[in-house]
Amino acid sequence: MKLKDCNFVFTVKIDVDAESWIEVREPSMLEFKQFQKDESTSAQMEAARKLIPSCIVDSNFEGDDGEKASGADIWKVIEPSASLSTRILNKWLSSIPFRIDENTKASD
């Protein structure tokens, strides 16, 4: 891995449904500061909700034009479902504490 080319170290792949998935990177140190230790759970979730579109680095979602969908476009589809968006945010947030889970990998 070339450090100068690496913008993030860990990602987690999250299944959206049986056919769809997203890969989300860890927050940068600057982004991570948005998650204050003493904040309430709802404040943490709100910070994550605002941040996740820019942290989606890969997916199998496509736009109407057949091109790979952006993280912002993907989140616009996912966010209206409270149960789905909460599940995805919780999975992502639980992967952040700098550990490697079975679906977490170091980026290339």
C-alpha positions as CSV (number, residue, x, y, z in Angstrom):
1,M,0.0,0.0,0.0
2,K,1.3,3.4,-0.9
3,L,0.5,5.8,2.0
4,K,0.5,8.9,-0.2
5,D,-2.3,7.3,-2.4
6,C,-4.4,6.1,0.5
7,N,-7.2,8.3,1.8
8,F,-8.5,5.7,4.2
9,V,-7.4,2.5,5.8
10,F,-10.5,0.4,6.6
11,T,-13.8,-0.2,4.9
12,V,-16.8,-2.2,5.7
13,K,-19.1,-3.9,3.2
14,I,-22.8,-3.6,4.2
15,D,-25.5,-5.6,2.5
16,V,-28.5,-3.3,1.8
17,D,-30.7,-6.2,0.7
18,A,-30.2,-9.6,-0.9
19,E,-28.8,-8.1,-4.1
20,S,-27.4,-4.7,-3.1
21,W,-24.4,-3.6,-1.1
22,I,-22.4,-0.6,-0.2
23,E,-18.8,-0.3,0.9
24,V,-18.2,2.5,3.5
25,R,-14.8,3.9,4.5
26,E,-13.8,4.9,8.0
27,P,-14.1,8.6,8.8
28,S,-10.9,10.7,8.6
29,M,-9.7,12.2,11.8
30,L,-11.3,15.5,11.0
31,E,-14.6,13.7,10.3
32,F,-14.2,11.5,13.4
33,K,-14.2,14.6,15.5
34,Q,-17.9,15.1,14.7
35,F,-18.6,12.1,17.0
36,Q,-18.1,13.5,20.4
37,K,-17.8,11.0,23.3
38,D,-20.3,12.8,25.5
39,E,-22.9,13.3,22.8
40,S,-26.2,11.5,23.0
41,T,-26.9,8.5,20.8
42,S,-29.3,10.6,18.7
43,A,-26.6,13.2,18.2
44,Q,-24.1,10.5,17.1
45,M,-26.6,9.1,14.7
46,E,-27.3,12.6,13.3
47,A,-23.6,13.2,12.7
48,A,-23.3,9.7,11.0
49,R,-26.4,10.4,8.9
50,K,-24.8,13.6,7.5
51,L,-21.4,12.0,7.0
52,I,-22.1,8.7,5.5
53,P,-22.9,9.8,1.9
54,S,-19.3,11.1,1.5
55,C,-17.9,7.9,3.0
56,I,-19.6,5.5,0.6
57,V,-16.7,4.4,-1.6
58,D,-18.2,1.6,-3.6
59,S,-21.4,-0.2,-4.3
60,N,-23.3,-2.1,-6.9
61,F,-25.9,0.7,-7.3
62,E,-26.3,2.3,-10.7
63,G,-28.0,5.5,-11.7
64,D,-30.6,5.8,-14.5
65,D,-27.8,6.3,-17.0
66,G,-26.1,3.0,-16.1
67,E,-23.2,4.6,-14.4
68,K,-22.1,3.8,-10.8
69,A,-24.2,5.8,-8.4
70,S,-22.6,8.4,-6.1
71,G,-22.7,8.0,-2.3
72,A,-25.1,11.0,-2.1
73,D,-27.5,9.4,-4.6
74,I,-27.4,6.0,-2.8
75,W,-28.1,7.6,0.5
76,K,-31.1,9.6,-0.9
77,V,-32.6,6.2,-1.8
78,I,-31.8,4.5,1.6
79,E,-32.4,7.3,4.0
80,P,-36.2,7.5,3.7
81,S,-36.5,4.0,5.3
82,A,-35.9,4.5,9.0
83,S,-35.3,0.8,9.6
84,L,-32.9,0.4,6.7
85,S,-30.9,3.6,7.3
86,T,-30.7,2.9,11.0
87,R,-29.4,-0.7,10.4
88,I,-26.8,0.6,8.0
89,L,-25.7,3.4,10.3
90,N,-25.4,1.1,13.2
91,K,-23.4,-1.5,11.2
92,W,-21.1,1.3,10.0
93,L,-20.7,2.9,13.4
94,S,-19.9,-0.4,15.0
95,S,-17.1,-1.0,12.5
96,I,-15.4,2.3,13.3
97,P,-13.5,1.5,16.6
98,F,-10.4,0.5,14.6
99,R,-10.8,-3.2,14.6
100,I,-11.1,-5.6,11.8
101,D,-14.3,-7.6,11.6
102,E,-15.0,-10.4,9.1
103,N,-16.4,-8.0,6.5
104,T,-13.9,-5.2,7.2
105,K,-10.7,-5.0,5.1
106,A,-7.7,-2.8,4.7
107,S,-8.0,-0.8,1.5
108,D,-5.6,-1.3,-1.4
